Amino acid sequence: MTQVVIGDTAIGTKADVAENWNAAQLVEEAVRHGEGLLAKDGPIVVATGKHTGRSAKDKFIVRDAETDGTIWWGKTNVAMTPENFAALKADFLAHMAGRDRLYRQQLFGGSQPEYRVGVQVVTELAWHSQFIRTLLCRPTADELANFAAEYTIIDLPSFRADPAKHGTRTETVVAVNFTEKLVLIGGTAYAGEMKKSVFGILNYLLPMQGVMPMHCSANIGPDGDTAVFFGLSGTGKTTLSADASRTLIGDDEHGWSDTAVFNFEGGCYAKMIRLSAEAEPEIFATTKRFGTVLENVVINPATRELDFDDASLAENSRGSYPIDFIPNASEKNMGPVPRNIIMLTADAYGVLPPIAKMTPDQAMYHFLSGYTARVAGTEIGVTEPEATFSTCFGAPFMPRHPSVYGNLLKERIAKGGVQCWLVNTGWTGGKATMDGIKRMPIKATRALLNAALDGSLNDAEFRKDPNFGFEVPVAVPGVDSALLDPRAAWADKAAYDQTAQTLVRQFIDNFAEFADHVDAGVREAGPKAAVAA
């Protein structure tokens, strides 16, 4: 009988506990136990079953004296009673004790030593252990010798929650207890739940230390200028930050302290669907490396060749790999405080310009809005894009009220004189559902970004957008000027005006819940509905 220490409790288990195994040991173990297949060029390929993304509606936070007045309770942060958590924990630990093999990793969330948190992650799958040791920051040998875990994550896909007993919605559960510093994940093999749990922990802890936690990618230019890229899934956060001419800090989660932008992670978690060597060469190269984990990527079991265009297992196929698999990655996962902030959106309405310059108040407005739009192309009868507003570009991971993060961002923008940009990677010339309408050319987006980041865009002539009020360049070298004016790109100008006002009203309606938590400058920075004649 071995023991696993969880907080102040030592849990006896018949399991062999594999402590801090490396990639070779874990991949070998995963293949031996049938958890995945080795692909032709070295990565391990796994399937996560019915859960191919986060189970957002199955996540709970224990509501107790610690969290009652600090959590932004609602549809995103759903409460669990201490009694339900106690029953869940008891059953979790009993289930864990019955496993034949467990894997434990001792890791850090956060690259800046002053602000990182020690996390031990106990998993029942070897590939999950490889995933989390890739995604978090690995301690040095000296740090490991004196490692103290502040938080514990137990990840048991084979566990099934009982809604009647545990207060859950289904058999799947992600339960966070900030008082006990314990996260329980059961009933899902989607590995991203572990990494996002650490993100949620840091989003809870860091604002009270004056550090801005961010759902963003970040990179550094040759002159030492840091750029931060906010954006929801599918807007180009990972793609645009993996620029061969700039040094990558990280692709998903960061903190902004007084002295640095620092990665919360030691790896990247990129979308794989329709990945190509031509469009994303740095990311594509990671799919030919041992140590990379590919989730729900279709593999030929005989030839072991990969098909990134096949979405039969998941549209959200993913690859996790160490950040140093990207050739120009930052050695310390850190960079100077940012000079530019880019907020990415994929506007399927075809209304927003490809780039716009924002004031600090406008930046806070759009940060709290967290807008993008999607096209549910697989659904019969879908004729309209669907607006998505995810506050702070990451509502599911923000335990505190959005105004906490918004005010921190505004303060840091003002303190550092940071330039803020809105970049639309979505559609142009019409709605995405219209025939012949295409997405913004990636070449044009990169050219506009480069002009913003090297400072040359500041010298351009700008016009004021009549709907949203931000400044839009009239002409940029190397970019078709027709792209810069979305209204001019529409054949039917009246249809553009009508669509633009529909989107404006959606922004206004969405922002109503934040209006009382921000100052007048931010309220006035939003789009304006047209006044009927």
Salt bridges, closest charged atoms under 4 A:
ASP16 OD2 - ARG101 NH2 3.12
GLU19 OE1 - ARG104 NE 2.78
GLU28 OE1 - ARG32 NH2 3.80
GLU29 OE1 - ARG32 NH1 2.60
GLU29 OE2 - HIS33 NE2 3.30
GLU29 OE2 - ARG101 NH1 2.57
ASP41 OD2 - LYS40 NZ 3.83
ASP41 OD2 - LYS288 NZ 3.14
ASP58 OD1 - ARG169 NE 3.07
ASP68 OD1 - ARG63 NE 2.80
ASP91 OD2 - LYS165 NZ 2.81
ASP91 OD2 - HIS166 NE2 2.82
ASP100 OD1 - LYS14 NZ 3.30
GLU124 OE1 - ARG99 NH1 3.84
GLU143 OE2 - ARG116 NH2 3.07
GLU150 OE2 - LYS181 NZ 3.27
ASP155 OD2 - HIS128 ND1 2.45
GLU171 OE1 - ARG160 NE 3.72
GLU180 OE1 - LYS89 NZ 2.93
ASP225 OD2 - ARG246 NH1 3.26
ASP252 OD2 - LYS195 NZ 2.51
ASP252 OD2 - LYS196 NZ 2.83
ASP252 OD1 - HIS215 NE2 3.03
ASP252 OD1 - LYS237 NZ 2.92
GLU253 OE2 - LYS195 NZ 3.14
GLU253 OE2 - LYS196 NZ 3.09
ASP258 OD1 - ARG412 NH2 2.95
ASP258 OD1 - LYS415 NZ 3.58
GLU265 OE2 - LYS195 NZ 2.82
GLU315 OE2 - ARG274 NH2 2.21
ASP361 OD1 - LYS410 NZ 2.82
GLU384 OE1 - LYS431 NZ 2.94
ASP485 OD1 - ARG463 NH2 3.65
ASP497 OD1 - ARG487 NE 2.79
ASP519 OD2 - LYS410 NZ 2.81
